[in-house]
Amino acid sequence: MSSSQAPITHITPPSSFANHPLTPPATNEKQFAQVHRVIALFEEIRAGRHIKRHPWTEFQLAEGDYNEIERRLEQDKVLSGYVQDKIRYDYSGESGCLFVRMPTAVHKLFIARVEDAIFSQLKSIRDGLGAAAAFAQRVYPARSTEIYFPVDNALSSRKLKHEPDASFWHDNAQYPGVVIEVAYSQKKKRLARLAEDYLLDSDANIRIVVGLDIEYGKEGSRKATLSVWRTNLFHTPNGDDELRVVQEAADETFRDDQGNPTDHPGLQLHLSDFAHKGLVQEEIGTQDQELVIPAQQLCQFLTAAEVKVRQRGSLSKDPIPPGVKKRKRSETPPEEIASGDEARYVEEEKRAAKRIADDDLDYENR
């Protein structure tokens, strides 16, 4: 396995929902055991103690858990601000799953290069003439900007939320047209469902979801694959029209086990993918254009990201001149307050962890 490979994520230990019923017996503390774990993880990340940095941590929430997480975040403005600004997470109301994302350096560097290659081709289209150029001038990369979907739940103050690895938005569109996800470990198992959430919850306003799987298979393998999902309208036997998700490409290999590019055509997009059909018909009509990142280029991007991570400690940098001292600003009162808050959070987390452990032990004994 590559030295840059992230460790495989674990799902909310020690008392996994896979081993026990989703909701432990009554009492508020046991009922909200997963809530404690989610808030504790947020606190660990904020305090810099989440050292293992699992890229994808999954929590199976019981009914009412998500609203309780919202309530606790609203009560703690400091933590709430940090979560909104720094922590990426997705919530699916249908499955009740909450996913906390902690992408590794390889994932971030790889997706940045893919995003840049797509945007470079969009800028080339901008330099042309006509409707296609005007349309491309209104499309921009938005990386992991939050995507909110409506939720049929009057008790929740927030809509369902997703934060993709990369996305491209038209200025006049509510949703991005193109969403790209880099898959790894546990996330790969959920990617098909995640694609369905994007495509169907947006009412097909999101046109295409691309999955780039760089999770290496058997030990020593450097295989990487590409998957693509779109929507299609089907006519059912009883005469109804049904919007479904269709997987156009399923784990197609663009880099083999030895790390060499295959003869796969690579990532293929169209200008019409970057906004919903109404905008496309209005602004470009039939003047569509193709954007392609060949397998050779995808391999170069991924290899460059892996090499960058492996060589981080040996890359060049300017040393500080001899005799020069470094001086940071002294702490201001707000920072001192934050430090006091941190001590309080640590103590609260210890109490919560002990309470959960006691609850789990008590429940197992029963």
Contacts in CASP RR format, 6 or more apart in sequence:
PFRMAT RR
TARGET T0000
AUTHOR 0000-0000-0000
METHOD contacts of the structure
MODEL  1
MSSSQAPITHITPPSSFANHPLTPPATNEKQFAQVHRVIALFEEIRAGRH
IKRHPWTEFQLAEGDYNEIERRLEQDKVLSGYVQDKIRYDYSGESGCLFV
RMPTAVHKLFIARVEDAIFSQLKSIRDGLGAAAAFAQRVYPARSTEIYFP
VDNALSSRKLKHEPDASFWHDNAQYPGVVIEVAYSQKKKRLARLAEDYLL
DSDANIRIVVGLDIEYGKEGSRKATLSVWRTNLFHTPNGDDELRVVQEAA
DETFRDDQGNPTDHPGLQLHLSDFAHKGLVQEEIGTQDQELVIPAQQLCQ
FLTAAEVKVRQRGSLSKDPIPPGVKKRKRSETPPEEIASGDEARYVEEEK
RAAKRIADDDLDYENR
1 216 0 8 1.000
1 219 0 8 1.000
1 220 0 8 1.000
2 216 0 8 1.000
2 220 0 8 1.000
2 222 0 8 1.000
2 306 0 8 1.000
3 309 0 8 1.000
3 310 0 8 1.000
4 104 0 8 1.000
4 105 0 8 1.000
4 106 0 8 1.000
4 305 0 8 1.000
4 306 0 8 1.000
4 309 0 8 1.000
4 310 0 8 1.000
5 106 0 8 1.000
5 216 0 8 1.000
6 53 0 8 1.000
6 54 0 8 1.000
6 55 0 8 1.000
6 104 0 8 1.000
6 106 0 8 1.000
6 107 0 8 1.000
6 184 0 8 1.000
6 185 0 8 1.000
7 52 0 8 1.000
7 54 0 8 1.000
8 54 0 8 1.000
8 185 0 8 1.000
8 186 0 8 1.000
9 54 0 8 1.000
9 55 0 8 1.000
9 56 0 8 1.000
9 57 0 8 1.000
9 58 0 8 1.000
9 185 0 8 1.000
9 186 0 8 1.000
9 187 0 8 1.000
10 54 0 8 1.000
10 57 0 8 1.000
11 17 0 8 1.000
11 18 0 8 1.000
11 57 0 8 1.000
11 58 0 8 1.000
11 59 0 8 1.000
11 60 0 8 1.000
11 186 0 8 1.000
12 34 0 8 1.000
12 37 0 8 1.000
12 57 0 8 1.000
12 58 0 8 1.000
12 59 0 8 1.000
12 60 0 8 1.000
14 357 0 8 1.000
14 360 0 8 1.000
15 33 0 8 1.000
15 356 0 8 1.000
15 360 0 8 1.000
17 34 0 8 1.000
17 60 0 8 1.000
20 363 0 8 1.000
20 364 0 8 1.000
22 60 0 8 1.000
22 62 0 8 1.000
23 30 0 8 1.000
23 31 0 8 1.000
23 62 0 8 1.000
23 63 0 8 1.000
24 30 0 8 1.000
24 31 0 8 1.000
24 33 0 8 1.000
24 359 0 8 1.000
24 360 0 8 1.000
24 363 0 8 1.000
25 363 0 8 1.000
25 366 0 8 1.000
27 359 0 8 1.000
29 36 0 8 1.000
29 355 0 8 1.000
29 356 0 8 1.000
29 359 0 8 1.000
30 359 0 8 1.000
30 363 0 8 1.000
31 62 0 8 1.000
32 65 0 8 1.000
32 68 0 8 1.000
33 356 0 8 1.000
33 359 0 8 1.000
33 360 0 8 1.000
34 59 0 8 1.000
34 60 0 8 1.000
34 61 0 8 1.000
34 62 0 8 1.000
34 65 0 8 1.000
35 61 0 8 1.000
35 65 0 8 1.000
35 68 0 8 1.000
35 69 0 8 1.000
35 72 0 8 1.000
36 352 0 8 1.000
36 353 0 8 1.000
36 355 0 8 1.000
36 356 0 8 1.000
37 59 0 8 1.000
37 356 0 8 1.000
38 59 0 8 1.000
38 65 0 8 1.000
38 69 0 8 1.000
38 98 0 8 1.000
38 100 0 8 1.000
39 69 0 8 1.000
39 72 0 8 1.000
39 73 0 8 1.000
39 79 0 8 1.000
39 352 0 8 1.000
40 349 0 8 1.000
40 352 0 8 1.000
40 353 0 8 1.000
41 50 0 8 1.000
41 57 0 8 1.000
41 100 0 8 1.000
42 79 0 8 1.000
42 82 0 8 1.000
42 83 0 8 1.000
42 87 0 8 1.000
43 79 0 8 1.000
43 345 0 8 1.000
43 346 0 8 1.000
43 349 0 8 1.000
44 50 0 8 1.000
44 349 0 8 1.000
45 86 0 8 1.000
45 87 0 8 1.000
45 102 0 8 1.000
46 79 0 8 1.000
46 82 0 8 1.000
46 83 0 8 1.000
46 86 0 8 1.000
46 87 0 8 1.000
46 345 0 8 1.000
47 342 0 8 1.000
47 345 0 8 1.000
47 346 0 8 1.000
50 102 0 8 1.000
53 102 0 8 1.000
53 104 0 8 1.000
54 102 0 8 1.000
55 101 0 8 1.000
55 102 0 8 1.000
55 103 0 8 1.000
55 104 0 8 1.000
55 107 0 8 1.000
55 184 0 8 1.000
55 185 0 8 1.000
55 187 0 8 1.000
56 99 0 8 1.000
56 100 0 8 1.000
56 101 0 8 1.000
56 102 0 8 1.000
56 184 0 8 1.000
56 185 0 8 1.000
56 186 0 8 1.000
56 187 0 8 1.000
57 99 0 8 1.000
57 100 0 8 1.000
57 102 0 8 1.000
58 97 0 8 1.000
58 98 0 8 1.000
58 99 0 8 1.000
58 186 0 8 1.000
58 190 0 8 1.000
59 97 0 8 1.000
59 98 0 8 1.000
59 99 0 8 1.000
59 100 0 8 1.000
60 96 0 8 1.000
60 97 0 8 1.000
61 69 0 8 1.000
61 96 0 8 1.000
61 97 0 8 1.000
61 98 0 8 1.000
64 155 0 8 1.000
66 91 0 8 1.000
66 93 0 8 1.000
66 96 0 8 1.000
66 98 0 8 1.000
66 156 0 8 1.000
67 155 0 8 1.000
67 156 0 8 1.000
67 157 0 8 1.000
69 98 0 8 1.000
70 156 0 8 1.000
70 157 0 8 1.000
70 158 0 8 1.000
73 79 0 8 1.000
73 80 0 8 1.000
73 83 0 8 1.000
74 80 0 8 1.000
78 338 0 8 1.000
78 341 0 8 1.000
79 345 0 8 1.000
83 89 0 8 1.000
87 100 0 8 1.000
88 100 0 8 1.000
88 101 0 8 1.000
88 102 0 8 1.000
88 103 0 8 1.000
88 144 0 8 1.000
88 163 0 8 1.000
89 98 0 8 1.000
89 99 0 8 1.000
89 100 0 8 1.000
89 101 0 8 1.000
89 161 0 8 1.000
89 163 0 8 1.000
90 98 0 8 1.000
90 99 0 8 1.000
90 101 0 8 1.000
90 161 0 8 1.000
90 162 0 8 1.000
90 163 0 8 1.000
90 194 0 8 1.000
91 97 0 8 1.000
91 98 0 8 1.000
91 99 0 8 1.000
91 160 0 8 1.000
91 161 0 8 1.000
92 98 0 8 1.000
92 160 0 8 1.000
92 193 0 8 1.000
92 197 0 8 1.000
93 151 0 8 1.000
93 153 0 8 1.000
93 160 0 8 1.000
94 197 0 8 1.000
95 193 0 8 1.000
97 190 0 8 1.000
99 187 0 8 1.000
99 190 0 8 1.000
101 163 0 8 1.000
103 111 0 8 1.000
103 165 0 8 1.000
103 182 0 8 1.000
104 184 0 8 1.000
104 309 0 8 1.000
105 305 0 8 1.000
105 308 0 8 1.000
105 309 0 8 1.000
105 312 0 8 1.000
106 214 0 8 1.000
106 302 0 8 1.000
106 305 0 8 1.000
106 306 0 8 1.000
106 309 0 8 1.000
107 165 0 8 1.000
107 182 0 8 1.000
107 184 0 8 1.000
107 214 0 8 1.000
107 305 0 8 1.000
109 304 0 8 1.000
109 305 0 8 1.000
109 308 0 8 1.000
109 309 0 8 1.000
110 182 0 8 1.000
110 212 0 8 1.000
110 214 0 8 1.000
110 301 0 8 1.000
110 302 0 8 1.000
110 305 0 8 1.000
111 165 0 8 1.000
111 166 0 8 1.000
111 180 0 8 1.000
111 182 0 8 1.000
111 212 0 8 1.000
113 301 0 8 1.000
113 304 0 8 1.000
113 305 0 8 1.000
114 166 0 8 1.000
114 180 0 8 1.000
114 212 0 8 1.000
114 267 0 8 1.000
114 293 0 8 1.000
114 298 0 8 1.000
114 301 0 8 1.000
115 141 0 8 1.000
115 143 0 8 1.000
115 166 0 8 1.000
115 180 0 8 1.000
117 293 0 8 1.000
117 297 0 8 1.000
117 301 0 8 1.000
118 141 0 8 1.000
118 168 0 8 1.000
118 178 0 8 1.000
118 269 0 8 1.000
118 291 0 8 1.000
118 293 0 8 1.000
119 140 0 8 1.000
119 141 0 8 1.000
119 168 0 8 1.000
121 291 0 8 1.000
121 292 0 8 1.000
122 136 0 8 1.000
122 139 0 8 1.000
122 168 0 8 1.000
122 274 0 8 1.000
122 291 0 8 1.000
123 136 0 8 1.000
125 132 0 8 1.000
125 133 0 8 1.000
125 136 0 8 1.000
125 271 0 8 1.000
125 289 0 8 1.000
126 133 0 8 1.000
126 136 0 8 1.000
126 137 0 8 1.000
127 133 0 8 1.000
130 287 0 8 1.000
131 283 0 8 1.000
131 284 0 8 1.000
131 285 0 8 1.000
131 287 0 8 1.000
132 271 0 8 1.000
132 284 0 8 1.000
132 287 0 8 1.000
132 288 0 8 1.000
132 289 0 8 1.000
134 283 0 8 1.000
135 170 0 8 1.000
135 271 0 8 1.000
135 274 0 8 1.000
135 275 0 8 1.000
135 280 0 8 1.000
135 283 0 8 1.000
135 284 0 8 1.000
136 271 0 8 1.000
136 274 0 8 1.000
138 170 0 8 1.000
138 171 0 8 1.000
138 172 0 8 1.000
138 283 0 8 1.000
139 168 0 8 1.000
139 169 0 8 1.000
139 170 0 8 1.000
139 171 0 8 1.000
139 274 0 8 1.000
139 275 0 8 1.000
140 168 0 8 1.000
140 169 0 8 1.000
140 171 0 8 1.000
141 166 0 8 1.000
141 167 0 8 1.000
141 168 0 8 1.000
142 167 0 8 1.000
142 168 0 8 1.000
142 169 0 8 1.000
142 176 0 8 1.000
143 165 0 8 1.000
143 166 0 8 1.000
143 167 0 8 1.000
144 163 0 8 1.000
144 164 0 8 1.000
144 165 0 8 1.000
144 166 0 8 1.000
144 167 0 8 1.000
145 163 0 8 1.000
145 167 0 8 1.000
145 169 0 8 1.000
145 176 0 8 1.000
146 161 0 8 1.000
146 162 0 8 1.000
146 163 0 8 1.000
147 161 0 8 1.000
147 162 0 8 1.000
147 163 0 8 1.000
147 164 0 8 1.000
147 167 0 8 1.000
147 175 0 8 1.000
147 176 0 8 1.000
147 179 0 8 1.000
147 198 0 8 1.000
147 202 0 8 1.000
147 206 0 8 1.000
148 158 0 8 1.000
148 159 0 8 1.000
148 160 0 8 1.000
148 161 0 8 1.000
149 159 0 8 1.000
149 160 0 8 1.000
149 161 0 8 1.000
149 162 0 8 1.000
149 197 0 8 1.000
149 201 0 8 1.000
149 202 0 8 1.000
150 159 0 8 1.000
150 160 0 8 1.000
150 201 0 8 1.000
151 158 0 8 1.000
151 159 0 8 1.000
151 160 0 8 1.000
160 197 0 8 1.000
160 201 0 8 1.000
162 194 0 8 1.000
162 197 0 8 1.000
162 198 0 8 1.000
164 176 0 8 1.000
164 179 0 8 1.000
164 180 0 8 1.000
164 181 0 8 1.000
164 198 0 8 1.000
165 180 0 8 1.000
165 181 0 8 1.000
165 182 0 8 1.000
166 179 0 8 1.000
166 180 0 8 1.000
167 176 0 8 1.000
167 177 0 8 1.000
167 178 0 8 1.000
167 179 0 8 1.000
167 180 0 8 1.000
168 176 0 8 1.000
168 177 0 8 1.000
168 178 0 8 1.000
168 274 0 8 1.000
169 175 0 8 1.000
169 176 0 8 1.000
169 177 0 8 1.000
170 177 0 8 1.000
170 274 0 8 1.000
170 275 0 8 1.000
170 279 0 8 1.000
172 275 0 8 1.000
172 279 0 8 1.000
173 205 0 8 1.000
173 275 0 8 1.000
173 276 0 8 1.000
173 279 0 8 1.000
174 205 0 8 1.000
175 202 0 8 1.000
175 205 0 8 1.000
175 206 0 8 1.000
175 276 0 8 1.000
176 206 0 8 1.000
177 205 0 8 1.000
177 206 0 8 1.000
177 207 0 8 1.000
177 208 0 8 1.000
177 273 0 8 1.000
177 274 0 8 1.000
177 275 0 8 1.000
177 276 0 8 1.000
178 206 0 8 1.000
178 207 0 8 1.000
178 208 0 8 1.000
178 210 0 8 1.000
178 269 0 8 1.000
178 273 0 8 1.000
178 274 0 8 1.000
179 198 0 8 1.000
179 206 0 8 1.000
179 208 0 8 1.000
179 209 0 8 1.000
179 210 0 8 1.000
180 209 0 8 1.000
180 210 0 8 1.000
180 211 0 8 1.000
180 212 0 8 1.000
181 187 0 8 1.000
181 191 0 8 1.000
181 194 0 8 1.000
181 195 0 8 1.000
181 209 0 8 1.000
181 210 0 8 1.000
181 211 0 8 1.000
181 212 0 8 1.000
182 211 0 8 1.000
182 212 0 8 1.000
182 213 0 8 1.000
182 214 0 8 1.000
183 191 0 8 1.000
183 211 0 8 1.000
183 212 0 8 1.000
183 213 0 8 1.000
183 214 0 8 1.000
183 215 0 8 1.000
183 227 0 8 1.000
184 213 0 8 1.000
184 214 0 8 1.000
184 215 0 8 1.000
185 215 0 8 1.000
187 194 0 8 1.000
188 213 0 8 1.000
188 215 0 8 1.000
191 211 0 8 1.000
191 213 0 8 1.000
191 227 0 8 1.000
192 229 0 8 1.000
192 247 0 8 1.000
194 209 0 8 1.000
195 209 0 8 1.000
195 211 0 8 1.000
195 229 0 8 1.000
195 245 0 8 1.000
195 247 0 8 1.000
196 229 0 8 1.000
196 245 0 8 1.000
198 206 0 8 1.000
198 209 0 8 1.000
199 206 0 8 1.000
199 209 0 8 1.000
199 229 0 8 1.000
199 230 0 8 1.000
199 231 0 8 1.000
199 245 0 8 1.000
200 231 0 8 1.000
200 243 0 8 1.000
200 245 0 8 1.000
203 243 0 8 1.000
204 231 0 8 1.000
204 243 0 8 1.000
204 276 0 8 1.000
204 277 0 8 1.000
205 276 0 8 1.000
207 230 0 8 1.000
207 231 0 8 1.000
207 272 0 8 1.000
207 273 0 8 1.000
207 274 0 8 1.000
207 275 0 8 1.000
207 276 0 8 1.000
207 277 0 8 1.000
208 228 0 8 1.000
208 229 0 8 1.000
208 230 0 8 1.000
208 269 0 8 1.000
208 273 0 8 1.000
209 228 0 8 1.000
209 229 0 8 1.000
209 230 0 8 1.000
210 226 0 8 1.000
210 227 0 8 1.000
210 228 0 8 1.000
210 267 0 8 1.000
211 226 0 8 1.000
211 227 0 8 1.000
211 228 0 8 1.000
212 224 0 8 1.000
212 225 0 8 1.000
212 226 0 8 1.000
212 267 0 8 1.000
212 298 0 8 1.000
213 224 0 8 1.000
213 225 0 8 1.000
213 226 0 8 1.000
213 227 0 8 1.000
213 251 0 8 1.000
214 224 0 8 1.000
214 302 0 8 1.000
216 222 0 8 1.000
216 223 0 8 1.000
217 223 0 8 1.000
218 257 0 8 1.000
220 257 0 8 1.000
221 257 0 8 1.000
222 255 0 8 1.000
222 256 0 8 1.000
222 257 0 8 1.000
222 258 0 8 1.000
222 259 0 8 1.000
223 253 0 8 1.000
223 255 0 8 1.000
223 256 0 8 1.000
223 257 0 8 1.000
223 259 0 8 1.000
224 253 0 8 1.000
224 254 0 8 1.000
224 255 0 8 1.000
224 259 0 8 1.000
224 298 0 8 1.000
224 299 0 8 1.000
224 302 0 8 1.000
225 251 0 8 1.000
225 252 0 8 1.000
225 253 0 8 1.000
225 254 0 8 1.000
226 249 0 8 1.000
226 251 0 8 1.000
226 252 0 8 1.000
226 254 0 8 1.000
226 264 0 8 1.000
226 266 0 8 1.000
226 267 0 8 1.000
226 298 0 8 1.000
227 247 0 8 1.000
227 249 0 8 1.000
227 250 0 8 1.000
227 251 0 8 1.000
227 252 0 8 1.000
228 247 0 8 1.000
228 248 0 8 1.000
228 249 0 8 1.000
229 245 0 8 1.000
229 246 0 8 1.000
229 247 0 8 1.000
229 248 0 8 1.000
230 245 0 8 1.000
230 246 0 8 1.000
230 248 0 8 1.000
231 243 0 8 1.000
231 244 0 8 1.000
231 245 0 8 1.000
231 246 0 8 1.000
232 243 0 8 1.000
232 244 0 8 1.000
232 246 0 8 1.000
233 241 0 8 1.000
233 242 0 8 1.000
233 243 0 8 1.000
233 244 0 8 1.000
234 241 0 8 1.000
234 242 0 8 1.000
234 243 0 8 1.000
234 244 0 8 1.000
235 241 0 8 1.000
235 242 0 8 1.000
236 242 0 8 1.000
252 264 0 8 1.000
253 262 0 8 1.000
253 264 0 8 1.000
254 261 0 8 1.000
254 262 0 8 1.000
254 264 0 8 1.000
254 266 0 8 1.000
254 295 0 8 1.000
254 298 0 8 1.000
254 299 0 8 1.000
255 261 0 8 1.000
255 262 0 8 1.000
255 295 0 8 1.000
255 298 0 8 1.000
255 299 0 8 1.000
255 302 0 8 1.000
256 262 0 8 1.000
259 299 0 8 1.000
259 303 0 8 1.000
260 299 0 8 1.000
261 294 0 8 1.000
261 295 0 8 1.000
261 296 0 8 1.000
261 298 0 8 1.000
261 299 0 8 1.000
262 295 0 8 1.000
263 295 0 8 1.000
264 295 0 8 1.000
265 292 0 8 1.000
265 294 0 8 1.000
265 295 0 8 1.000
266 292 0 8 1.000
266 293 0 8 1.000
266 294 0 8 1.000
266 295 0 8 1.000
266 298 0 8 1.000
267 292 0 8 1.000
267 293 0 8 1.000
267 298 0 8 1.000
268 290 0 8 1.000
268 291 0 8 1.000
268 292 0 8 1.000
269 290 0 8 1.000
269 291 0 8 1.000
269 292 0 8 1.000
270 288 0 8 1.000
270 289 0 8 1.000
270 290 0 8 1.000
270 291 0 8 1.000
271 284 0 8 1.000
271 288 0 8 1.000
271 289 0 8 1.000
271 290 0 8 1.000
271 291 0 8 1.000
272 280 0 8 1.000
272 284 0 8 1.000
272 288 0 8 1.000
275 283 0 8 1.000
320 326 0 8 1.000
331 339 0 8 1.000
END
